Amino acid sequence: MKRAFLPVGAARSVRENRARYVTAGILCLSCLAVVAQSGVPTGGGHADVEPALAVLRAALCCAVVSLLLVCRVFSSFYTDAGFLYRSHPLLPKRALGAAGFRRLKLLVLVSSILYGIGFLLPLTGALFCCSFAVLNFYATRFSTDYWITNTHLNIFSFLVYFSGGGRGHSVDSLFGVPGWHAASVASLSFLVMRLYVVLVYFQAGISKVLAGGSDWFLTGQSLRVAVGIHGTRRGRQLLATPGRRTCAAVATGVFELLAPVALVSRTVFICFLAIALVFHFATWLTLGISFWFLWILYPGLLLGARWHDGAGPGRQVWILVALAAVMLAHTLLRGSHWPISCHDLFADLFPMELDYYAVVLVDAAGDEQFALPGAVVPIEYFRTANLIGNVFLRGSDRGVRDALAKSVLGWANGCRWPRGGEIMHPVRRNPQIPFVGVRIALYRFDFRRLQPSQQLDSCGSLVRDLHVYGGVPGAAEEIGA
């Protein structure tokens, strides 16, 4: 996977790499041992599982409806930037037009509402699971190696559907519409979902061990850079001192690397989820990321099949071990294959001098405005730098570069901007003076000079322009390669 950041510095030594992989391997093997010996549910019967399935079904559908209508993460980017679309055998050969993309989103919206209330569960559930999977997978095919980090919604929706969907608490049950319920499938589904949640955090911790080593946790340097680029004003103030950053980094590492312990018992799992909520509140305060579409599922997971402590591994344990092995292999190889991610966001040990992409907008009055890619491209901010690099730095033809630069101008001049937890606020503009030109550039930021009250461009210097488009006074037609 190509990196979103461009660190400046020498490569790690072979000995250092070997030590990190040995450490990560030992941690992963320990995790697999915990999974193999963790408690398994007794099954609990129909009455024990049905309420939890209904709560999860409602939470999944509410999350998807919010993504579509409130956050609007499936924005106009996916129709305006159709020239970036990369086809796949399971998807259309060409990018969907505005009408086709709108119809796909409408199908997801209607099926999610009907499935959420439990109307014709076998039909609407299948439509919801399949259409949302197509929509989410389609959104990954736009010249970026990252995707929206909500693919657990796809995995969980299929698990809930094949477990019966909580038919006992649905509109169908009121009118006697036939359905199904498989207690054994439901029990396994809850185990898989709980394990998946735990592994998401553990993967993040292992990624930091591999990419940043002990320095990631002991120096707090990566937190300083991450908060400097994408953090909130409150986050910069809270993490203004080295001691605070180190404490936050160590606490993050302890929480993430000890996540598998949550599988020991139901009580420990409840404590783990409570700590996870505090963790997400802290990331929201400092980085503006809430990851709400994960913790919205916590109540349903806690209501699931009963935990049978100390019973040892059951017949289903090999499925859990296989899932853990697959997810951890993605992390060790630092690769992602939809819908499994390696969860390595902010895992690198970023140097205090960092090369990063920037967008300089020029308005009709000739004034320039500095912006990060996430403020002018209406998708998740951690995908925008990767997208800019793939198009403008790693090689695309002139037509694609011009088309993306033109789209950036259109988005900056006004579009229905998304409002998701991983999407930045749009660049501010004077509605009376439109932007007419754009420079895509590579900047070098020295975070040793950045104060909590300062803007990011105050510590940046231009390395080179990558592309120039539109009315940029005094600029050549195109600069850079």
C-alpha angles and dihedrals in degrees: 000000000000115000121247091212127058107215119198114222147071123305119258119265121257090245092053092049091049092051092051093049092047090051092046091046093052091049092049093049089050089051091052090050090053090049092051093051099037122117120272127213121256092225093247096211133257097304093050096055105032098075091048092049090050092050092049092047091052093045093050093050093045089052093052093045089050092050090052103040108021106028094027091202091161089070136167087280089086092058100034093049098046089131088071094056118122114201125231131194091246094049137057115290091232132038115270117252123233093271094047094047090048091052091050091051090047091053090051092047097049095043092048092053093047092044091047093059091042101247114159090344099190092054104035091041092056091046092048096048095045099041094047091048090052092048094048094044091046089055090060095061100078108102095280126110092212130069141192107296094229100092089118084075089063093047094045094046092058092046092051091045095053089046090062099267095252094290091175089071103044144091088259092063091055092058099034096247108170120248139145142253126194111190094191092050091047092051092051091045092056091049091050093048093048091048091048092053092050093047093052089066094039091052090053090053094047090049089057091049091052099042103030106020121198090324090069090063101033101046103036086214096134091052090053092053095042093049090044092056104033106007130116124249089251090050092054090051094046092049097038096118129060092235093057092047092050092049091050092048094048092047090050091051094048092049096047099041093047093048095107089064086073088075093066096084144343092256092054090046091054091050089048093054091048090053089046090057090053089048092053091047088054093049089049091052094048106028103018091241117128101167085209094163088071104044092044084075096055097092092055092049091052092051093053133107116326120266118242103207121209096006094121125223120337134203091276095055095093089063090054093047090049092051091048091048092051094048094046091047088058089053095047090049092041091227134125130209115184123288093015115072130191089221096221099148110147089357096127123094097243117208120234087246108056133176111222138163123260136181121219113198121201119203129207091267091058095251119139127222124195118219140166117242091252090062094058104032112066099223134085109309096232089060096050099069090048090049093049091049094049093051105035105025109027097046136285129157120266093255093057092047092050092046092052092045090051090049090050089056090050093050092046092050092056139304135155093281119213120241103204126143091250097043120091125229112268122258113274116245142174105252089212095055114050125204111255104176141031137198119201105205145171114234132189113221123199105203092188086074097046115105122199092249096047130093119246095247089063090076097038134097129189116257096179143318114255100189139357124202135175129353104356108152115233095003128129119242091261132356127199131010 
